[in-house]
Amino acid sequence: MSRRHSQPSHHKSPHELRLWAIVDSLVTDVSEKAAYLAFAQELMYAQRRSERPGRSESRGQRPESRVAGYTPEPIKRIVMKWFQRGLSGRLMWLIGQEVLGGG
């Protein structure tokens, strides 16, 4: 049985490196960076998933309800989940602007 090891930093994808840079620039408490990175990863995944062609129509949502390439409902759920886990709303807002807005 093989063990799963995290990749060395030189093998991380450009997206992963971008998320690390965003979180590192905004979060000063080293002990909280992992949680904010997980939040940023979840946001990025939700955005990518909702940007797939035909995604809004297949879920019964009107195409005009899409804002900036993603539907807000999954994003709201993600933000609420992490807010309830104790993350700062201000930091989540700043990270969200960078991740979803392209910074």
Residue pairs with C-beta under 8 A, 6 or more apart in sequence:
9 17
12 20
15 44
16 41
19 37
19 40
19 41
19 44
19 99
20 37
22 40
22 95
22 98
22 99
22 103
23 33
23 36
23 37
23 40
23 95
24 33
26 36
26 91
26 94
26 95
26 98
27 33
27 36
27 91
32 87
35 82
35 85
35 87
36 87
36 91
36 92
36 95
39 78
39 82
39 87
39 92
39 95
40 95
40 99
42 78
42 82
43 75
43 78
43 95
43 96
43 99
43 100
44 99
46 70
46 74
46 75
46 78
47 69
47 70
47 75
47 99
47 100
49 55
49 74
50 56
50 66
50 69
50 70
50 71
50 74
51 69
51 70
56 62
56 63
56 65
56 66
56 71
57 63
59 71
61 71
65 71
68 100
68 101
70 100
75 96
75 100
79 92
79 96
82 92
83 89
83 92
97 103
